[in-house]
Each structure stands twice: as C-alpha cells, then as structure tokens.
C-alpha cells in the first residue's frame, strides 16, 4: 500500500504524542514543588498586544499580525488576515476567497517564510494564499520599509510568514488538536477540517537542548458561484461600434428583400451624419453560469532546533503543502454576438444613452433594440478542470556567537513548487445553415433586447431568417433547448499544463557589536540564489477536422455531431451523441435569481472526466510523445519554455542608537548590491512546419540604498522616516523566448521578411525610489493611534509598446511584437490606524471590549491611457480602503465583528472587446464591503469552541468595463460558516 506524506505524518504524530505525556508527567513530578504552571494568555487581546509590541519596538516601518492561539491566526485565509492591515488591499477570486494582496496599491511583493523566499507556481512571481494553510504560522510580518539585509524584489513590501521556534515555546511539550465543520450556504454542503500541532523540548541533555515541532492539517474547501453578464476569463462582454461600420454578410445586404439589413443611419451624437464619430457600445453576451470548485488541501510542517551550547543554535525547517483541485464551469449563453456580423438593425426600435465625453470624443451605449449576428452557446470553457499542486520548502541554518561582539549565521534554503493541470471543454452552438460545421454563416441569428427594465437583460432570440422556411418573418428560438436540431458540438477539447518552479539560495551574515556612542552594530552578508521556472502546455482541439499522424488519429471532427442523437443520420455520429449526452445534466437552480431579467436560469452541467474524449475517439494521451518529432502530439511549443535566474547579492548595514537634542534616535542605514543574470530557453518558428530551439540571455546590476530613522519624542510617541530604493523583476512569462514568427511573402512590410511576437529576456527590473514618514502614539499596551504618508516614484512598467520592434533571426529581419519597459508612475498616499481597548474602565462588559479602525488613501500619476484617451490607474490600486473592527474578549468568551471595504479598482488594464478587434477597455471591480464574524468560547483552559462566518452580508462581486453601465461580470458566492473545536494537552 502506498503511504502518502499526509498519512505518514499522521502516524508519526500518533507515535509522537505518547512520549509527550510520559515526559510531561516526569517533569511535573520532579518540578512540582519548584514551579507553578503559567497559563498562556490567548485570544484577541493577546493578539493585539503582541502585534502592537513588535511594531512599537521595531527599527523600521512594519505591521504585525499575531496568532490568537497556537495555529489560529485571526482569519482562516492568510490573504483575508492581511487585508485588515493598514495599506493592504486584497483581491478575491470569483468564488469570494482571498487570493492575492496589494501593498500600497502594488502587487510586486515578496512572500517569505522565516525570511526565505516562498515560491508558488505562478509565472508572474505571485503567491496564491489559497494554497498556504494559515495553521502553519504563528504570525505575519509586513515590512513596508526594507533593510539592506532583506531579500530584494519587492516594490510594495515584504510579507514574512513566521513560525515559532520550539525552544522559544513556554511549555516543554504540547499537543494542539483542532477540527472544524464548514457550511457553504450556496450548495448546502458541510466539509471537514483537521489540524494537529505537537511540540517537544528536551533540555539539558548531554548534547545540549533539542526541540522538535510537527504540524499536520487537512482541509476541504468548496465553493458554488453563480454569475451573470459575462465570464471570468478577461474577455469583454461588449463590442465597440461606430456609425460608419458595415457588418459582414448576410446583414450588409439583409437578404433578398433587404428587410434584415443593418441600420446605416445611426446618429448617436445628433450631428445629422452617421459616421465614425458616432461611437457606442453594444452588449455582446447574454449569459448566466455556475462555477463549482472543490479543493482538498494537505499540509505538513517540521521545525527542529538544536542548541549544543549557549553560543550555538542550529535549526532545520521543512514545509510541505499539496492541493487536489477540481472545478466545473457550466455556462448558458442565451445569445452572444459575432464581432464581424454584429450591428443594430434598421427594423429595430434602437435607443442609445450617453456614457461620457472623453478626450477622444463622445461615447454612448445601446440600451435596447434589435441586433444582428447572434448565436447561442451551452457549456463551459473549460467545462471541467483538474489540478494537482505541491510545494516544498527546506531550510537548514545556524547562528554562532564567536565572542561577545561577533556572531555569524548561515542558511541554505531549497524551495520547489509544481502544478499539473488537466481540463476538458465541451460546448454546443447553433448550426443555422445545417452544414455540419460552425463558421461565419452561423453568426446570423437576430435578437431583440432591453437593458432598461432588468438587472441582466430581457430578450427574445430569433432563428436566422436566411436559412429558415419562412425567410420573410422572424421565428422565435428557444436557445435553452439543446435538443433543438440546430445544436451541434463545437468543441470537445482537452488541455493541460505542467509547471515546475525551483529556488535554491545560500546566505551568510556576520554581525559585529560596536562600542561607539552612535553606531551599535554593523552587519554584512552575501546571498547567492538560483531560480528556475519551467512551463509546458498541451492542447487537443477536436473541432472541424479529423487529423492523423500516420495511422494514429490525433483529432476528431466533433462539429459533425448533433447534440440531439436523433438529429444525426450517421449511426456512428448518433452513437457518439448518445455517449456525450451521458456527460450532461441540467442544473435547475434558478441561477442568479436575485437579479431580474427573462434569461433562462437553468444551465447544462458537463460531468465528463478529463480522459472521456480520449477514450471515446481513440486518441493518444494528452502528453503522449510523437515518435517522429520527439515532442508531444499536443505540446504547444510556443508556450513551452524555461527561465533560469541567478542573483548574487552583497550588503552592509549599520545600526545606530543615540540622542539628538534630548530625543532618542535609532535605526539603520545600508546598501545592497545585486547582480541578476537570466537565461531563457524555448522555441521559435519561422516556417509553418518547423520549430527550432532558442536560448536568450540577459543581465543587470543594481545598487539599493536603505535608511530607517526612528525618533522617540517620548516613551509613548514615535516618529519614523525611511528612504529606500527597491526593484521588482519582470514576470517569468515575460522573460520567456516564446518566439513565433512567419514569413509573410508578398504581404511583408517593405524591407522586412515577416512578422511575429516574442518574449524579452532583456527586460530591466522596475526600480522605485520610496519615501515614508509615520507617527505612532501608544496610549497604553493595547491602544494606539498612528498615521503615515508614503511616496513611490516607479521608473517603469512592463507592457507592449504602440510600435513593433526589429528582430533578426537566421539572417532574416522581422517586425516583432514584444514587451518592453514603458514609462513609470508615481504613487502617493497616507494611512491612519486606531486601536482602542477599553480595559482602562471598570464598566461591566465594556472593560473587555475594544475597537479598531484604519484607512488608506492612494493615488497615482499614470502615463497609461485607454482607447478613449483616459488615464488607466494601476491594476489593483483602490484609491480608498478601510477596516472597522469591534471586539470583546473576557478570557472565556471572545467575539469579533470585522468589516472591510475597498474602493473600485482596475482588475484588468486591457480587456479585449471581441476577439481580433484590437480594441480594449479597462475592466473595473466595483467597490465592495464585507462583514465577517468570529467567536471563541473556552470551555476549559484546554478545550475551546470556535465559530466564524464569512461574507454574512452576502455581497456580490461586480465588474464592469470602465463605465458602471457596461456590466461585464456579476458573481454571487454566498456566505460561509465554520464551527470547530480545539483541544490541547
């Protein structure tokens, strides 16, 4: 029988518990007369005091989150705990769960475990906090102003996830067990969580002091998200049209009698002329959908410590996390419009309203009328997704005090993250002309719609009159009935990817204490790190053609299959249709019932497993190797690459502590030098049948000064200031070669042989000069008032320029689209933070209560503009955000109400308006607040009951394209409730 890491750890835990109890009894017997047990203070008040104490006595600007108890951060999700910190804003997935954060409006932030880099599986260097169990950590440090000895690579700040050293624990041995039942309102399901933490100290042995702590956890996270108005894939649900546009056939002429012709007299601006200045937006998607997710997440942690003598400390840390994820995406596109054919029709009662007067003209949107170019779709893209994610991190380190003044330390760290994804996509569309294929002629349906009287849409779909038995009149079409003989399968695709991310580092530090009246110590060190990111992607498209490699079929013409088995005349196709129907069931859930509109609320749920089409059509496995080429049959070589990055860093840091004009002044100053070398390997294509390997290299050097100054105006009042230069490296995917070029022949630009696109290993990092100033007033040990201002001058951003670059490959000259360093931006803002405990009063109940509130304001001067000539703010930057928390904690019972709100922000700077248009608008995520509640009840010092409720006010996520009227996506994930028990011994 195969033993999983999780099961092995559980057995080890059970073995581990018994000695704890025996040793605890022995120690109690020998020390019973000498000491009285000290009960550790836990709960909300303990967390606030610990966080405030660490912030108060730090030498730099930072915030701290401390655990309320062993393995219990204030929030179950790390991102959701971080969002309550001043200056941090959180981004949620469509399922409502926190995934990533921005620090002062910036997403380029380091995430570390105990000061060492944590790697995920994302090519943009971000870490998805959904993959990291909060139970592993005793606290979180948010460093907003770095010191020279900290790892570079962050523009906003560094998030350091902290574990506690076992020899620092108050008790010589402990075991903490917790279990939860989680209820999701939307799908009425209950899922379990389990977590175990055990620690053991062995003091005064012949070899010194030893400590070992183990953690193990398993949690199941489910979500059930209903949505409308668009999709969650970054595609816009609207089209931009102008009065001079002519749609593709058949609507340009409108049929034999011209009665289905487009409207060629659109005059939105009222100047009497229908031309390019009559610009308006037209809704493209009429959609409702259901996204179901389930994730089973395991975590293991080990922390060991050995102190052979007072001068030596050696430690080894290991963490392992894994998650098995499944998702099912079920969509119903009541109607969607094809870009070339979509225009208002002359026979419609068409209405338009003004959106705004912009630098590039007046912009309107169509509120009701009749439009051309319609089809319908049922099914998801992808329909089913499966992924397995693993991450491992190992750190071996030690500290040695050479003498009273000199101490040395070293750490060797290795981290690895892997992810394998598999998916299938099944969806059906309407074959209007019955040619057993899907092409331009099938974008020929007609729709009457009205956005003025409903939240989603009121509409009536009609068959394409050009292929109807009654071409002179419109025949209503029920797009929700997939058994209609018009419906065929457009896609039965498979897809997958493999990602491997590795990071190895070695660092040395030396600290020397000084006897001077100003400088207290000097610290120097070096760090060498090598990171590699490898990505492969696979795609099997089963659409219009049967394809073979020799005798092996590798693709099937799925569009020959009608959804209704009886609509297929070929017996084999009918058999395929009957098999495919076994994958489908109707979700009769009245999807998005709280939003009005006559769109059908039932969707088709595709339940096929990933390998279903492989077995049905006799196709190779998705990752099978083609023996003729040595590559996979389905490998997408333009997306298969490896990027290696080597960094060498040296630093010096001097700490000072003195008096100036009677005030205490302390802090540090330092300089960090870092050299970065990149090597990017991939493939390029200059012929339609040939891919060739390519390797490109890049290099850059940076000097990063830091200065942190703290002034004690009194014991309670602190002023802090900081200046530092920071860098953020380009996303790994931008450094990939991924070159795809083609010889354009007679169509070539004069002087060029062809055109294409490429990655850019020579991208420079983004550099930022930063200034911070803060004032902190500590009224008492658990109350404070603080304010801060910050300024960031970022020298560049990374994106596509408005011109193409010259690139010579094999002696041929190409025009290539490639990301470059673009102009930067300046971000400035201020933060305010207030924490007030009422322990100073003796009023019943009130003395155990408290309040906290914080507010962040951020703004920027951006040089990026959208298609309308308006400034595009930085992605993820909300101008305003705040948190308000009320709490009660009497030592036995605690209760917390936490409300978080953030302003509207840009989620995607360039959301495409229809495939192939080259037109974009920024997608905005609307302002949103959410109320969460948590409570704990201590039945005894060792037994506690916990409860939490997330999103109890049931807030939707709403996105739109620049204007609130252009709704692009609305999602409802509902509330979640957790009930648990925690026992320690």
N, C-alpha and C positions, 0 to 999 in steps of 0.2 A: 504494500500500500504506500502510495506517495504521501509524504508528510509535508504540508505547506508550511511556510515560515510562520504563519499565524498559529497553526496547531502546535508546532514545535515550541513556540514561545509560551503557549498556554500550559503545556506540560511542564515546561521549565518553571513557570510561575508556581504551579502547584507544588513542585518539589522545593521551591524556594521559600514557601510560606512556613513550612514546618520548622526549620531552624530558627526562623524569626521568633516564633512563640517560645521555643526552648531557651534561646539566648535571652529573650526579654525576661523570662522567669528567673533565670540565673542572676542576671544583673539586678533585678528587683530584690532578690534575696540578699545579695551582698551589699546593696546600697540602700536598703530600706530605711536604715537608721540615719543615713547621712544626708538624704535629699528628699525633697517633696516634689512630686510631679508638677511641672508647669504646663498649664493648658494653653495651647497656641491660640491667639486671637485670630478669628476668621471672620469673613463676611464683608459687606460693602464698606463699612467704616475702616476695616483693616486695609482693604484695597486702596481706599482714598489716602489714608495716612502714609502707606508705603510708597505710593506713586508720588505724592507731594514731597516726601522726604528726599527721594532720589533726585527729583527735579531741583529742589532747593539747593542741594549741596553739590550739584554737578558743576563742571568747569566750562560747559558750553550750553548752547540753547537746545533743549530737548524736552520731550514729553515722555511719560512712562505710564504703562498700563500694568497693574499688578494683579495677580490672581486673587480671587476672593477666598479660595481654598485650594488644596492640592488638586491639580488637574482641572481647575474651574476658573477660567477667565470670565469676565463679565458677560460676554456673549459667546455662543457656541461656535460661530463662524469668525475667524480672525479678521476678515475684512470688515465685518459688522462691528467688531470691537474697535477697530481703528477709526471708523467713521465718526466716533464720538470724541476724537482728539481734535483740538483746535487746529485748523488749517488743512485737515484731511477730508477729502470728498471721495465717496465710494461709488463705483459703477456696478450695477446689477445686471445679471443675465435676464433673459425673458421670463425665467422661472421665479424671479424675485430674489434669488440668493445672491449675496455679495460675492464678487469675483476678483476685482482689481480695485486699486485705490490711486488717487492723485494726491500729491503733497504740494500744496500751494499752487494747484492747477496744473501740475506737471506729472506725467506718467512715467518718465525716465527715472526710476528709483531703484536702489539696491535693496534686495531682501537677503538677510543673512540669518544663520543660526549660530549663536555664540560668536559672532564676529567673523564667520566664514561664509563665503558665497553659497547661496542656495540656488541650484539650477532647476528649472522646470523643463517643459517640453515645447515651449513656445519659441518660434523663430524671432519674435520681437523682443526677447530678453525678459519679458514679464513673467511673473509667477501667479498662477491661479490659486488664490487662497482657498478655493473649494477643495483642493487636493490635499490640504495640510490640516491635520486634526489639531484643534486647539488644546486638547487634553495633554499634549506632549510638553506644554510650555508653562513656566511659572510667571512669565512676564513678557512684555513687549516694550522695546526702547525705540523711540522715534527721534532720530538725530537730525535736526534741521540745519545745524551749522557744524560741518565736519572738523575733525582734527587731522593733522598730517599723517598720523599713523593708521587712519581708517582707509579701507579699500575704496579706490576711486570708481567712478562710473555712474554717478547719480547727480541729476540736476536739481531735483526737488528735495530729497532727503534719503536717509537710510533707515530701513525697518529691520531691527535686530530682534529676532525671536530668541528668548532666553530660557535655558533650562537651568535648574538649580543643581549645584554640586552636592553630592550626597553627604560629604563630610561637613557641609555647612548647615545641614538639617538639625533641628532642635532635638529630635528623638533619635536614639541609636538604631531603632528599627521601626518600620511601619508598613502597613498594607492598607491601601485605599481601594475599595471596590465601588463602582457606580453602575447603575443600569437605568435606562430610560425607555419609555414608550412614547412615540411621536405620532401625533394625529394630524393628517392633512385634510383640511375641510373640503377641498375641491373634489378629491376622488374617494373620500370617506375611507381612507386606509390608515392602519396603525403599523408602524415599523419600530424595531428594537435598536437600542444602542447598548454597548457594553464597554467598560473601560476598567483597567486594573493598573495600579501603580504600587510598586513594592521597593523598599529600600532597606539596606543593612549596613551598619558601620561595625568595623572590627578595630577597636582601639588598643594601643599599647601591646601589639604583638611583637614577636622577636624581629620581624621585618618592618615594623612601623605600623602606621594606620592605613586601613583599607576601607573602601566604601564601594558599594555597588547598588545601582538603582535600575529597575526594569519597568517598562511600561508596555501595555498591550491594549489595543482597542479595536472594536469593530462597530461600524455604524452603517445603517442603510438609509439613504436619502432618496425620497421620491418627490416628484412634482407633477402637477397636472395643470398645464397652462392653456387657457383659451385665448384666442386673439382674433382680431378683425382688421380690415382696411389695408393690410399689406403683409409682407413677410419679414423675417428677422435675418435676412441674408445680405443686407446692404444695397438692395435694388430698390429704386424709387417706384412708387405706385402711381406716378403721374407722368404725363407727357407734356412737353412744351411745344406749342403750335403757334403759327403766325398766319395772318390773313392771306398771304400770297402762296401758301403751301398747297400743293396738289397731291392728293393721295394716290397710291398705286391702284392698278386695276383690281376690281371692276368698278370702283367708286368714282374714278375720274370721269367716266362717261355715264355711269349709273344705269347700265342695262340698255336694252333695245329702245325703250321709250324715254330714257333719261330720268325716270321717276325716282331712282335710288342714287341720285347724284349728290356729291358733296356740296356744301354751302360755299359758294365763291364770292359772297358779298358780306363777309364778316368785317364789322367795323366797330371793334371794341372801344376805341378811343374817340369815336364820334366825329372824325375829321372828314367824313364823306368818302373816304377811299379805303379799300380793302388791300392792305399791303403788309410789308414786313414790320411795320410799327404797331400793328395790331397783335400784340403778344399776349397769349393766355395759356393757362394750364388746364389740362383735361384729365380726369381720373381714368387710370388705366386698369386698375384691379378692383374687382368687387369680390371680397374674399372673407371667409371665416375659417379658422383652423384650430386644431388641438395638438399640443405638443406634450407627450408623456415622457418622463425620464425616471430612471432608477439607477442608483449608484450604490454599490457595496464597497465600502472603504475600510481597509485594514491598516493598522499602524503598529510599529514596534519601535521601542527605543531602549537604548542601553547607555548608561553613564557610569564609568568606573573611575576610581581615584585611588592613588597610592602616594602616601607621604612617608617615605622611609626615615626622614628626619625633619627637623624644623626648617631646613633650608631648601628642601626639595619637594616639588609637587608634580606628579605625573598623572595624566588623565587620558582616557580613551572614550570617545563618544561615537555612537552609531545610531542612525535612524533609518527606518525603512517604512515606506508607505506604498500602498497599492490601491487601485480602484478599478473595479469592473463596472463599466457604464453601458447602459442601454437607453436608446431613445426611439420614439416612434412619432413621426410627423405626419399628420393627416390633414389635408387641405381640401377645401372646396372653393374653387374659383367660379362663382356664379357666372361671371363673364370677365374676360380680360381682352384687352385690345392689342392688336398687332401694330407695331410702330408705323410701317410704311402705309398701311391702309386706314389708319385712324384719323378721322376728321369729323367735325359736326356736319350734319346732313341738311340739305335745303328743305326737306319735308318736316323738319323738327321745329318745335317751339323752344328755341335756344335762348338761354339767358346767361349773362356774364356780370361779374361784380369786380370792382377794382380792389386789388390787393395792396399795391403801394406804388408811389412814384420813386423810382430808383435812378442812380446816375446814368444807367443805360436805357432809360425810358420808363413808360408806364406798363404795369403788369397786372393782368386780370386772371380770373379763373372762371370756368364754366360751372354753373350751379345746377342747371337742368337742361334737358333737351334730348335730341336724338343723335347718336354717333354711329359711325361705321367701323368695320374691321374687327368684329367680335368673334370670339370662340369661347369655349368653356373648358375647365380642367378639373379633374378629381384625382387626388393622390399627392404624395409628398416628395420633396426633393431635398435631402433623401427621405425615403419612406421609413427605413429602419437604420439606425446607426449603432455600432458596437465598438467599444474601445477598451483596451487594457493599458493602464498607466502604472508605471513603477518608478520610484525614486529611492536612491540610496545615498547616504552621506556618512563618511567615516573621518574622524579627526583624531590624530594622535599628537599630543603636545605635552609640554612641561615647562616649569619655571624653576630656576635655581638661583639662590642668593649666594653669590660668590663671597661677599662680605657684607658689612653693614651698609655699604654705599652702592655696590654694583650688583645688579640682578640681570640674568639672562633668561630668555624664553624662546621657544621654537614650536612651530606647529606644522604638521603635514596633513593635508586635507584632500580627500577624494570624493567627488560627487558625480552621480550618474542619474539621468532620467531617460526613460524610454516610453514610447507610446505606439501602440499599433491600433489602427482604426480600420473598420470594415463597414460598408454600407451597401444598401440596395435602394434603388429608386424606381418606383412603379407609379406611372400616372397615365391617365386616359384623357384624350381630347376628341374634338368633333371633326369627323371627316365629311365636310359639307358636300364635296363633289364625288364622293364614293369611289375614289381611285385607289383605295387600299394603301394610302400613304398620307403623310401630313406635309403640306407645303404652303406656299404663299396664297394659293387659291382658297385655302381653308380659313383664312382670316377674312371672312366675308359675311359674317352674321351682323345683325343690327340690334341696337339696344336703345330703349327709352329709359332715362334715369332722372332722378330728382334727389338732390342732396339737401334741400331746404327744409324738409319736414321729418327727418330721421337722423339718428346718430351715425348709422353706417350708410345705408342707401335704400331707396325704394326704386325698383327697376323691373322692366319687362323685357325679356330676351325674345328674339325672333330668329327663325331659320333664315339661312342665306337665300334670298329670293331668286338668285341667278341659277340655282340648281333645284329649285322647287317645282312641283307640278302646277303651282299657281304663281307664276313669276310676277304677276301684276298686283299681288297683295301680300301682306305680311302674315306669317303663320307663327303663333306663339310657340316657344320652345321651352320645355322643362329641362333646364340644364342639370338639375339634381338627379335625374333619372338616367343612370349609367347603362341601363338595359335598352335605352333607345338605340336603334340600329346605326345611328350616326357615330356612336362612340367606338373608338379603337384605341389600342395601346400605343402610346407614342414613345415611351421609354420603359425598358426593363433592364436597367443598368446596374453594374456593380462598381464599387470604388473602394480604394483603401490607401493607406499610407503607413510608413514606418519612420519614426523619428528617434534619434539617439543623441543625447546631449551629455557631454562629459566635461568635468572641470577638475584639474589637479593643481594644487598650489603648495608651496613651501615658503614659510616666512620665518625670519629671525629678528628678534628685538633685543636691544640692550638698554637698560635704564641705569643712570648714574645719578645718585643724590648729591646735591651741591650744598655747600655751607654758606653761600652768599646771602646778602640781605635782600636781594631781589629775586634771583633765579633759584628755584628749589630743586629742579632736576632737569636733566637733558636725556632725551630718548632718541635712539637711532635704530634703523632697521632696514631690511630688504625683503622683497617678496617676488617670487617667480611663479607665474601661473600659465597654464596652457589649457585652452578650451577648444573643444571640437563639437561641431553640430553637423549631423548627417541626416539628410532627408530623402526619402524616396516616395513617389506617388504612383498609383496604379489606377487605370480606368478601363472598364469594358463596356462599350456602348453598343447596345442592341436596339437598333432603331430602323433604318431604311434598307440596309443591305446585309446579305449573307456573305461572310468573309471567311477565307480559308488560308492556312499556311500549309502547303502540301495537302495531305488528306485530313488534316486537323481543322475542324471548324472552330473559329475563334469569335464569331459574332453572328447573331441571328436577326433576321428582318422582323422584329416584333411588331412593326406597324401593319403587317399583313393580318394581324389577329384582331378581329372584332371582339369587343368586351362581351357582348351577348353571344353565347355559344351558338345559338340557332341562327345568328346572322352570318355565320361562316359556312360557305359551301364546301370547302375542302375539309375532309374528315380529320386530317392531321391538325389543321388550324383549330377546328372545333374542339379536339381533344386538349390542345394547349389552353384554349379559353376556359374549358371546364376545370383544368388544373389551376389556372390562375385565379379563378373565382374562389377557390378554397382559401386563398390568402386574404379575402376581403370580408369585412363585416361593417355594418353601419353603426356609428356612434350616435345614438338617439339621445343626445344630451342637451338639446336646446342651447347650443353653443352661444356664448356671449348674450344671454337672454336679457341682461340689464341694459343693453344698448339696442335702441329701436331701429327698425327697418324691416323690409319684407324679404330679405335674403334668406334662403333656406338654411336652417341651423343644424342639419344633420350632415355629417361628413363620413367618408369611407375610410375605414381603418385598415391599412395594409399590414398583415401579420406574417408575411413571408420571412423565412430565415435568410441569412446572408447568402448561403450557397444554394438557394432554391432554384435560381435560373441556371446555375451551372449544371445541376442535375437534370433539369427539365430539357435543356437544349444540348446536353452532352458537350459542354465547353470545358477547357482546361481550368485548373485552379487559378485564382486571380494572380498569384505570384509565381506561376509556373514559368520556367525558362525556355525560351525558344532556342533549340539546339543549333539552328542556322546562324543566329546572331550573337548568342551568348547573353543577351538581355532578356528581360521578361516579355512575354507576349503583350502584356498590357502596361508595361512600365512607361511612364511619361518622362522621357529623358530630360526635357526642358525644365522639369521640376525636381530632378534628382541631382543633388549636389552635396558637397561637404565644405564647410568653412572651418579653418583652424586659426586660432588667435592666440598669440603668445605675448604676454606682458611681463616686463621687468620694471620693478618699482624700487626706488630708494627714497628714504625720507629722513628728516631730522626735525625734532620737536623739542622746544624748551618751555618748561612750565615756570611761572613766576607767581610770587605771593609777597606783597609789600604794602606799604602805606603811602598814600599821596594826600596831602592836606588833611590828614587825620582820618581818612577813609581807607578801608581795606580794599586793595586791588589785587585780583588774582586772575589767572587764565593761562593761555598758552599761545605760542606762535610757532609756525613751522613751514616747511617747504617739502613738497613731494614731487619727485621726478618719475615719469612713467614713459616707457617706450613700448609701443604696440606694433606687432607685425602680424599681418593676416595673409593667409593662403587660401584661395577659393578654387575648388575643383568642380567641374561639371561637364556639360556637353554643349556643343554648338552645331547648328545645322545651316548649311548653305545650299543643300540640294534636298529635294523632297523625299529622297530615299536614303539619306546618309546622315548619321550623327557622328561627330568626332569629339574626342576628349579635349578639354582645355583647362589650363591652370593659370590663374592670375594672382599677382601678389600686390600687397600694399603695406605702407609703413608710416608711422608718425610718432612724434615725441612731444611731450607736454610738461611744463612746469606749473605746479599748482600750489600757490601760497595760501596759508590759512592764518587767521588771527582771531582769537576769542578773548575778550576782556570783560571782566565782571567787577563791579564796584559795589561794595557794601556801604550803603548810606546809613544803615542802622542794622540791628540784628534781624529786623523784620523786612527791610526794604532793600531790594537788589536791582541794579541796572546792569544789563548785559548788552554787549555790542559784538558784532562779528563781521569780518570780511573774509571771503574765500573765493577761489576760482575752482570751478567744477567742470567735469566733462561727462558726456553721455555718448557712448559708442553707437554706431548705426545698428539697426536691426540686422540679425544674421541673414535673414532672407534678402535684404538689400545688398549684402556683400556677395551673394552667390553669383556665379557667372551666368548660368541660365541663358545663354545666347541663342537666339533664334533669328536667323537672317535668311532672306530669299533673294535669288537673282531675278530682277524684275524685267529683264529683257527690254523690249521696246517701250515698256511703261516706266523705265527707270528715269529718275530725276537726272537732268543733264549733268554730266561729269561724275555720276555715281553708277555703280554696278547693281545696287539693290538697296533694300531697307530691312529693318528688323528691330529687335529690342534686346536689352542686356542688363545684367546686374552690374554693380560697380564696386569692386574691391578697393578702389582708391578713395572711397568716401572718407571725408575727415570727420572726426567726432564733433559734436556740438559743444561749444565752450560757453560758459556763463560766468560773469562776474557778479557777485552777490554781496549785498549789504543787509544786515539785520540789526535791529535795536529793540530791546524789550525791557519792561519794568515789571517787577514781581513784588507784591506785598503779601507777606504771610502773617495773617492776623493771629492765627494760632496753629496748632499742629495739624488740623484738618480743615482749615479755611484759608482761602487765598483770593487775591484779585490780581490779574495780570493783563498786560497789553503789549502788543508787539507790532512793529512795522517792518516790511521787507521790500527789497527791490532786486530784480533779477534782469540782467542785460545778457540775453542769449544771442550769440553771434550768428547762428544759422539754424535752419530747419532742413529736413531732408524730404525731397519730393521730385516730381517731374517738372522740368522747365517748360516754357512755352516755345521751345525750339528743339530741334533734333541735332544730335551730335555726329561728328565724323568718326568712323572707326574702320581701320584697315585690317583685314583678315586674309591671310594667304595671298597677299598682293592685290586684293580687291577692296574697293572703297564703298562703304555703306553709310547710309543715313540711319542712325540708331536712336531709339527712344530709351533713355537711361536716366535713372535718378541721380541727382546731384545735390550739392549743398546750396540751398536757397537762402535768401535774406532771413534774418532772425526776427526777434521780437523783444519787447521789454514788458516785464510783468511786475506789478507793484500792488501792495495791499496792506491790510492791517488785520490783527487778530485781537479779540478780547475774551478773557476767560475768568469766570467767577465760580468759586466753590464755597459754599457756606453750610457748615454743620451747626446745629442748634444745641450742642452739648453744654454751652455756657449757661443755659437756662435750666431751672428745675421744674418747669411746667411738665405735667404728665404728657406722655406721648411725644410732645414737641421736642423734648430734650434728646430723643432718639432719632429725630428726623433731620433732613438736610435738603438743600437744593444745589444744583449746578447748572450753569448755562455758558455757552460760548458762541462766538460769532466770528465769521471770517469774510472779509471783503477782498476780492482780487479783480484786477483789471489789467489790460494789456494794450500795447500799441502794435498791432499786427499789420504786416505788409501784404498778407494774402487776401485776395478778393475772389468772389464767386462770379458766375456768369453774368450776373446783373450789375456788377461793379461795386457790390457792397463788401465791407470788411468781413472776413471769416475769423471768428475767435479761435483760440487754440482748442483742440479736441480735449474734452474732459474738464474744461475750465468753467465753473459756475461763478458768476460774479458775487453772489451772496449764498451763504450757508450758515446754519446754526443748529445747535443741540440744546434741549432743555430736559433736565432730569430731576425728578423728585424721588427721594428715597427715605426709607425707615429701616432701622436696624437696632433692635434692643438686645442683641446677643442670642436670642432664641428664635425670633421671627424677623425676617427681613423682606422688604418689598421695594421694587424699583419700577417707576414709570419713566421710560426714555423715549423722547420724541426727536426725530432727526428730519431736517428739511434742507433741501438744496435747490438752488435756482436752475432755470433752464440752461442747458449746456449743449455744445456741439458733440454729437456722438460720432458722426462720420463727416469729414470735411467735404468730400466729393462723392455724393450719391448719384449714380448714373440715372438719367431719365430715359429709360428704354435702351435695350441692347443696341450698340452700334451708333448711337446718336452723337456721342461726343459732347453731350450736354449734361451739366451737373448742377445740383443744389446741395447745400449742407443739410444733413439730417439732424434735427434738434430733438433732444429728450426733454419733455416738458417738466417744469418744476413739480416737485413731489415731496410730500411729507409722510412719515410712517411712525406709528406708535407701537412700541414693544413693551412687554411687561414681564418681569421675573420676580420670583418669590422663593424663599428658603425657610424651612422650619426644622430646627434642631430638636429632635425628639430626645436625644441624649448627647453627651459630648462625642459619641462615636457614630451616631445614626442621624442622618439628615434626609429630609424630603425636599425635592426641588421641583419647581414649575416655571415654565416660560411660555409666552405667547408672542408670536412674531406677526407683524402686519395685522394687528387686531382691528384696525380701521379699514382693512380690505381695500387698499389703494391700488388702482391700475397703474401700469406703465404706459405712457403715451408719447409717441414720437411723431414728428411732422417735418415736412420739407420747407424749412425757413419760415413759412407762414403757418399760423395755427390752423387756418382753413384747409391747408393741404395735408390732412391727416394721412400718415404713412404706416402707422402700426399702433395698435392698442392691445395690451396684454393684461390678463387677469389671472393671477396665480393663487389668490385667496390667502387665508390665514393658516398658520401652523401652530400647533400646541404640543408642548413637551411636558411629560410628568416622569420624574425619576426619583431614585433613592440612592443614597451614598452612605457606605459604611466603612469605617476604619478600625483597625486593631493592630 
